[in-house]
Amino acid sequence: MTSVAAWRLKVFESLGSTSDLCRSLAVAGEPEGLAVLARRQERGRGRGGREWLSAPGNLFISVLLRPNSPLRDGGLWSLLAAVALADTVAPLLPDVSALTLKWPNDLLLNGRKLAGILLDSAADNSHKIDWLVIGFGLNLAAAPEVPGRAIASLKVATPPEEVAKALLARLDHWRCLQLTEGFAPVRAAWLARAQPIGSPITLKRGGADIDGAFAGLAEDGSLLLQTVGRISAFAAGEIVPQERG
């Protein structure tokens, strides 16, 4: 298992994508524990293939893990990464209550997107995770303008390398805890930073919009959505605040 001392942090002045490099190295057999940071990123990606705009001074880092866990556990790693990033950001804020998590792994500051997390993985012949790449984009210094989207920034001058080391330590903490105690502590920590139970949301899934209320997380990390007369679990999709007429 990777420990803090074993992380190999490589810093580049400029890269196309930190995750693309990590993925290429993973396929070539790179051992776990690699962390790749770029001061500038030219082709950053977000969920659904969206472009992640990479403003100078922000954090762009990807890590490579080989957890040897079932492929179905990929969603758990997404939530664990979000908790680790929230832990990293919290000490940089004057008011930690302004920081919330949106399922599965968006970090919001006063309701505006502060950070995003993207996972790539591959399975081995036994249907376990052969390699897992987790990419983080955090608006430390500046909030890029994205039409139609509310974006936030911490507006701090903290060096990205310093924040990266703190993030790697928190990833280690939660990975060790999940290994010894299972997903329950991660789930509890995620819910502690989530929107209130009962908040109206819309789940965008498969081209359809499903309106309901946030009902928490299932034990496997799926979103629980309450609709008329029932609570349903969803393993995939994107949630947005529900518009009221």
Contacts in CASP RR format, 6 or more apart in sequence:
PFRMAT RR
TARGET T0000
AUTHOR 0000-0000-0000
METHOD contacts of the structure
MODEL  1
MTSVAAWRLKVFESLGSTSDLCRSLAVAGEPEGLAVLARRQERGRGRGGR
EWLSAPGNLFISVLLRPNSPLRDGGLWSLLAAVALADTVAPLLPDVSALT
LKWPNDLLLNGRKLAGILLDSAADNSHKIDWLVIGFGLNLAAAPEVPGRA
IASLKVATPPEEVAKALLARLDHWRCLQLTEGFAPVRAAWLARAQPIGSP
ITLKRGGADIDGAFAGLAEDGSLLLQTVGRISAFAAGEIVPQERG
1 175 0 8 1.000
1 176 0 8 1.000
1 179 0 8 1.000
2 32 0 8 1.000
2 33 0 8 1.000
2 65 0 8 1.000
2 172 0 8 1.000
2 175 0 8 1.000
3 172 0 8 1.000
4 168 0 8 1.000
4 169 0 8 1.000
4 172 0 8 1.000
6 33 0 8 1.000
7 33 0 8 1.000
7 34 0 8 1.000
7 35 0 8 1.000
7 63 0 8 1.000
7 168 0 8 1.000
7 172 0 8 1.000
8 33 0 8 1.000
8 34 0 8 1.000
8 35 0 8 1.000
9 35 0 8 1.000
9 37 0 8 1.000
9 161 0 8 1.000
9 164 0 8 1.000
9 165 0 8 1.000
9 168 0 8 1.000
10 34 0 8 1.000
10 35 0 8 1.000
10 36 0 8 1.000
10 37 0 8 1.000
11 37 0 8 1.000
11 38 0 8 1.000
11 39 0 8 1.000
11 161 0 8 1.000
12 18 0 8 1.000
12 36 0 8 1.000
12 37 0 8 1.000
12 38 0 8 1.000
12 39 0 8 1.000
13 38 0 8 1.000
13 39 0 8 1.000
13 40 0 8 1.000
14 38 0 8 1.000
14 39 0 8 1.000
14 40 0 8 1.000
14 41 0 8 1.000
14 42 0 8 1.000
15 21 0 8 1.000
15 36 0 8 1.000
15 38 0 8 1.000
15 40 0 8 1.000
15 41 0 8 1.000
15 42 0 8 1.000
15 60 0 8 1.000
16 38 0 8 1.000
16 41 0 8 1.000
16 42 0 8 1.000
16 43 0 8 1.000
16 44 0 8 1.000
17 41 0 8 1.000
17 42 0 8 1.000
17 43 0 8 1.000
17 44 0 8 1.000
17 45 0 8 1.000
17 62 0 8 1.000
18 36 0 8 1.000
18 37 0 8 1.000
18 38 0 8 1.000
18 41 0 8 1.000
18 60 0 8 1.000
18 61 0 8 1.000
18 62 0 8 1.000
18 135 0 8 1.000
19 44 0 8 1.000
19 45 0 8 1.000
19 62 0 8 1.000
19 118 0 8 1.000
19 120 0 8 1.000
19 133 0 8 1.000
19 135 0 8 1.000
20 43 0 8 1.000
21 36 0 8 1.000
21 62 0 8 1.000
22 30 0 8 1.000
22 34 0 8 1.000
22 36 0 8 1.000
22 62 0 8 1.000
22 63 0 8 1.000
22 64 0 8 1.000
22 133 0 8 1.000
22 135 0 8 1.000
23 120 0 8 1.000
23 131 0 8 1.000
23 133 0 8 1.000
25 34 0 8 1.000
25 64 0 8 1.000
26 64 0 8 1.000
26 122 0 8 1.000
26 130 0 8 1.000
26 131 0 8 1.000
26 133 0 8 1.000
27 122 0 8 1.000
27 131 0 8 1.000
30 64 0 8 1.000
31 66 0 8 1.000
32 64 0 8 1.000
32 65 0 8 1.000
32 66 0 8 1.000
32 67 0 8 1.000
32 131 0 8 1.000
33 63 0 8 1.000
33 64 0 8 1.000
33 65 0 8 1.000
34 63 0 8 1.000
34 64 0 8 1.000
35 61 0 8 1.000
35 62 0 8 1.000
35 63 0 8 1.000
35 64 0 8 1.000
35 164 0 8 1.000
35 168 0 8 1.000
36 61 0 8 1.000
36 62 0 8 1.000
36 63 0 8 1.000
36 64 0 8 1.000
37 59 0 8 1.000
37 60 0 8 1.000
37 61 0 8 1.000
37 160 0 8 1.000
37 161 0 8 1.000
37 164 0 8 1.000
38 54 0 8 1.000
38 60 0 8 1.000
38 61 0 8 1.000
39 56 0 8 1.000
39 57 0 8 1.000
39 60 0 8 1.000
39 160 0 8 1.000
40 54 0 8 1.000
40 56 0 8 1.000
40 60 0 8 1.000
41 52 0 8 1.000
41 54 0 8 1.000
41 60 0 8 1.000
42 54 0 8 1.000
44 51 0 8 1.000
44 52 0 8 1.000
44 54 0 8 1.000
44 60 0 8 1.000
45 51 0 8 1.000
45 52 0 8 1.000
45 118 0 8 1.000
46 52 0 8 1.000
46 116 0 8 1.000
46 118 0 8 1.000
47 116 0 8 1.000
47 118 0 8 1.000
47 238 0 8 1.000
52 116 0 8 1.000
52 118 0 8 1.000
52 137 0 8 1.000
53 144 0 8 1.000
53 146 0 8 1.000
54 60 0 8 1.000
54 144 0 8 1.000
55 139 0 8 1.000
55 141 0 8 1.000
55 142 0 8 1.000
55 143 0 8 1.000
55 144 0 8 1.000
56 141 0 8 1.000
56 142 0 8 1.000
57 140 0 8 1.000
57 141 0 8 1.000
57 142 0 8 1.000
57 160 0 8 1.000
58 137 0 8 1.000
58 138 0 8 1.000
58 139 0 8 1.000
58 140 0 8 1.000
58 141 0 8 1.000
58 142 0 8 1.000
58 153 0 8 1.000
58 160 0 8 1.000
59 136 0 8 1.000
59 137 0 8 1.000
59 138 0 8 1.000
59 140 0 8 1.000
59 160 0 8 1.000
59 163 0 8 1.000
59 164 0 8 1.000
59 167 0 8 1.000
60 136 0 8 1.000
60 137 0 8 1.000
60 160 0 8 1.000
61 135 0 8 1.000
61 136 0 8 1.000
61 137 0 8 1.000
61 160 0 8 1.000
61 164 0 8 1.000
61 167 0 8 1.000
62 133 0 8 1.000
62 134 0 8 1.000
62 135 0 8 1.000
62 136 0 8 1.000
63 133 0 8 1.000
63 134 0 8 1.000
63 135 0 8 1.000
63 168 0 8 1.000
63 171 0 8 1.000
64 131 0 8 1.000
64 132 0 8 1.000
64 133 0 8 1.000
65 77 0 8 1.000
65 131 0 8 1.000
65 132 0 8 1.000
65 133 0 8 1.000
65 134 0 8 1.000
65 175 0 8 1.000
66 129 0 8 1.000
66 130 0 8 1.000
66 131 0 8 1.000
66 132 0 8 1.000
67 73 0 8 1.000
67 77 0 8 1.000
67 129 0 8 1.000
67 132 0 8 1.000
67 175 0 8 1.000
68 128 0 8 1.000
68 129 0 8 1.000
69 128 0 8 1.000
69 129 0 8 1.000
70 127 0 8 1.000
70 128 0 8 1.000
70 129 0 8 1.000
71 121 0 8 1.000
71 123 0 8 1.000
71 127 0 8 1.000
71 128 0 8 1.000
71 129 0 8 1.000
72 220 0 8 1.000
73 129 0 8 1.000
74 119 0 8 1.000
74 121 0 8 1.000
74 129 0 8 1.000
74 132 0 8 1.000
75 104 0 8 1.000
75 119 0 8 1.000
75 221 0 8 1.000
75 235 0 8 1.000
76 178 0 8 1.000
76 183 0 8 1.000
76 186 0 8 1.000
76 220 0 8 1.000
76 221 0 8 1.000
77 119 0 8 1.000
77 132 0 8 1.000
77 134 0 8 1.000
78 104 0 8 1.000
78 105 0 8 1.000
78 117 0 8 1.000
78 119 0 8 1.000
79 104 0 8 1.000
79 105 0 8 1.000
79 186 0 8 1.000
79 187 0 8 1.000
79 190 0 8 1.000
79 217 0 8 1.000
79 221 0 8 1.000
80 171 0 8 1.000
80 174 0 8 1.000
80 175 0 8 1.000
80 178 0 8 1.000
80 186 0 8 1.000
81 105 0 8 1.000
81 117 0 8 1.000
81 119 0 8 1.000
81 134 0 8 1.000
81 135 0 8 1.000
81 136 0 8 1.000
81 171 0 8 1.000
82 101 0 8 1.000
82 104 0 8 1.000
82 105 0 8 1.000
82 106 0 8 1.000
82 107 0 8 1.000
82 117 0 8 1.000
82 190 0 8 1.000
83 101 0 8 1.000
83 170 0 8 1.000
83 174 0 8 1.000
83 186 0 8 1.000
83 189 0 8 1.000
83 190 0 8 1.000
83 193 0 8 1.000
84 167 0 8 1.000
84 170 0 8 1.000
84 171 0 8 1.000
84 173 0 8 1.000
84 174 0 8 1.000
85 107 0 8 1.000
85 115 0 8 1.000
85 117 0 8 1.000
85 136 0 8 1.000
85 138 0 8 1.000
85 167 0 8 1.000
85 170 0 8 1.000
86 99 0 8 1.000
86 101 0 8 1.000
86 107 0 8 1.000
86 193 0 8 1.000
87 170 0 8 1.000
87 173 0 8 1.000
87 174 0 8 1.000
88 163 0 8 1.000
88 166 0 8 1.000
88 167 0 8 1.000
88 170 0 8 1.000
89 99 0 8 1.000
89 107 0 8 1.000
89 114 0 8 1.000
89 115 0 8 1.000
89 138 0 8 1.000
89 154 0 8 1.000
90 96 0 8 1.000
90 99 0 8 1.000
91 166 0 8 1.000
92 154 0 8 1.000
92 156 0 8 1.000
92 158 0 8 1.000
92 163 0 8 1.000
93 99 0 8 1.000
93 109 0 8 1.000
93 154 0 8 1.000
98 109 0 8 1.000
98 110 0 8 1.000
99 107 0 8 1.000
99 108 0 8 1.000
99 109 0 8 1.000
99 114 0 8 1.000
99 193 0 8 1.000
100 107 0 8 1.000
100 108 0 8 1.000
100 111 0 8 1.000
100 193 0 8 1.000
100 194 0 8 1.000
100 195 0 8 1.000
101 107 0 8 1.000
101 108 0 8 1.000
101 190 0 8 1.000
101 193 0 8 1.000
101 194 0 8 1.000
102 108 0 8 1.000
102 194 0 8 1.000
102 195 0 8 1.000
102 239 0 8 1.000
103 194 0 8 1.000
103 217 0 8 1.000
103 223 0 8 1.000
103 239 0 8 1.000
104 221 0 8 1.000
104 223 0 8 1.000
105 116 0 8 1.000
105 117 0 8 1.000
106 113 0 8 1.000
106 115 0 8 1.000
106 116 0 8 1.000
106 117 0 8 1.000
107 113 0 8 1.000
107 114 0 8 1.000
107 115 0 8 1.000
107 116 0 8 1.000
107 117 0 8 1.000
107 138 0 8 1.000
108 114 0 8 1.000
108 152 0 8 1.000
109 152 0 8 1.000
109 154 0 8 1.000
110 152 0 8 1.000
111 150 0 8 1.000
111 152 0 8 1.000
112 143 0 8 1.000
112 150 0 8 1.000
112 151 0 8 1.000
112 152 0 8 1.000
113 149 0 8 1.000
113 150 0 8 1.000
113 151 0 8 1.000
113 152 0 8 1.000
114 138 0 8 1.000
114 139 0 8 1.000
114 151 0 8 1.000
114 152 0 8 1.000
114 153 0 8 1.000
114 154 0 8 1.000
115 136 0 8 1.000
115 137 0 8 1.000
115 138 0 8 1.000
115 139 0 8 1.000
116 136 0 8 1.000
116 137 0 8 1.000
116 138 0 8 1.000
117 134 0 8 1.000
117 135 0 8 1.000
117 136 0 8 1.000
117 137 0 8 1.000
118 134 0 8 1.000
118 135 0 8 1.000
119 132 0 8 1.000
119 133 0 8 1.000
119 134 0 8 1.000
119 135 0 8 1.000
120 132 0 8 1.000
120 133 0 8 1.000
121 129 0 8 1.000
121 130 0 8 1.000
121 131 0 8 1.000
121 132 0 8 1.000
121 133 0 8 1.000
122 129 0 8 1.000
122 130 0 8 1.000
122 131 0 8 1.000
123 129 0 8 1.000
123 130 0 8 1.000
124 130 0 8 1.000
134 171 0 8 1.000
136 167 0 8 1.000
138 154 0 8 1.000
138 163 0 8 1.000
139 151 0 8 1.000
139 152 0 8 1.000
139 153 0 8 1.000
139 154 0 8 1.000
140 153 0 8 1.000
140 154 0 8 1.000
140 156 0 8 1.000
140 158 0 8 1.000
140 160 0 8 1.000
140 163 0 8 1.000
141 153 0 8 1.000
141 154 0 8 1.000
141 155 0 8 1.000
141 156 0 8 1.000
141 157 0 8 1.000
142 153 0 8 1.000
142 155 0 8 1.000
143 151 0 8 1.000
143 152 0 8 1.000
143 153 0 8 1.000
144 151 0 8 1.000
145 151 0 8 1.000
174 185 0 8 1.000
174 186 0 8 1.000
174 189 0 8 1.000
177 185 0 8 1.000
177 186 0 8 1.000
178 185 0 8 1.000
178 186 0 8 1.000
183 219 0 8 1.000
183 220 0 8 1.000
183 221 0 8 1.000
184 219 0 8 1.000
187 217 0 8 1.000
187 219 0 8 1.000
187 221 0 8 1.000
190 217 0 8 1.000
191 216 0 8 1.000
191 217 0 8 1.000
194 214 0 8 1.000
194 216 0 8 1.000
194 217 0 8 1.000
195 201 0 8 1.000
195 214 0 8 1.000
196 214 0 8 1.000
197 213 0 8 1.000
197 214 0 8 1.000
197 215 0 8 1.000
197 216 0 8 1.000
198 213 0 8 1.000
198 214 0 8 1.000
198 215 0 8 1.000
198 226 0 8 1.000
199 213 0 8 1.000
199 214 0 8 1.000
200 211 0 8 1.000
200 212 0 8 1.000
200 213 0 8 1.000
200 214 0 8 1.000
200 241 0 8 1.000
200 242 0 8 1.000
200 244 0 8 1.000
201 211 0 8 1.000
201 212 0 8 1.000
201 213 0 8 1.000
201 214 0 8 1.000
201 225 0 8 1.000
201 239 0 8 1.000
201 240 0 8 1.000
201 241 0 8 1.000
201 242 0 8 1.000
202 209 0 8 1.000
202 210 0 8 1.000
202 211 0 8 1.000
202 212 0 8 1.000
202 239 0 8 1.000
202 240 0 8 1.000
202 241 0 8 1.000
202 242 0 8 1.000
202 243 0 8 1.000
203 209 0 8 1.000
203 210 0 8 1.000
203 212 0 8 1.000
203 223 0 8 1.000
203 225 0 8 1.000
203 234 0 8 1.000
203 237 0 8 1.000
203 238 0 8 1.000
203 239 0 8 1.000
204 237 0 8 1.000
204 238 0 8 1.000
204 239 0 8 1.000
204 240 0 8 1.000
205 234 0 8 1.000
205 236 0 8 1.000
205 237 0 8 1.000
205 238 0 8 1.000
206 237 0 8 1.000
210 225 0 8 1.000
210 227 0 8 1.000
211 227 0 8 1.000
211 242 0 8 1.000
212 225 0 8 1.000
212 226 0 8 1.000
212 227 0 8 1.000
212 242 0 8 1.000
213 225 0 8 1.000
213 226 0 8 1.000
213 227 0 8 1.000
214 223 0 8 1.000
214 224 0 8 1.000
214 225 0 8 1.000
214 226 0 8 1.000
214 239 0 8 1.000
215 224 0 8 1.000
215 225 0 8 1.000
215 226 0 8 1.000
215 231 0 8 1.000
216 223 0 8 1.000
216 224 0 8 1.000
217 223 0 8 1.000
217 224 0 8 1.000
218 224 0 8 1.000
218 233 0 8 1.000
220 233 0 8 1.000
220 235 0 8 1.000
221 235 0 8 1.000
222 233 0 8 1.000
222 234 0 8 1.000
222 235 0 8 1.000
223 233 0 8 1.000
223 234 0 8 1.000
223 235 0 8 1.000
223 237 0 8 1.000
223 239 0 8 1.000
224 231 0 8 1.000
224 232 0 8 1.000
224 233 0 8 1.000
225 231 0 8 1.000
225 232 0 8 1.000
225 233 0 8 1.000
225 234 0 8 1.000
END
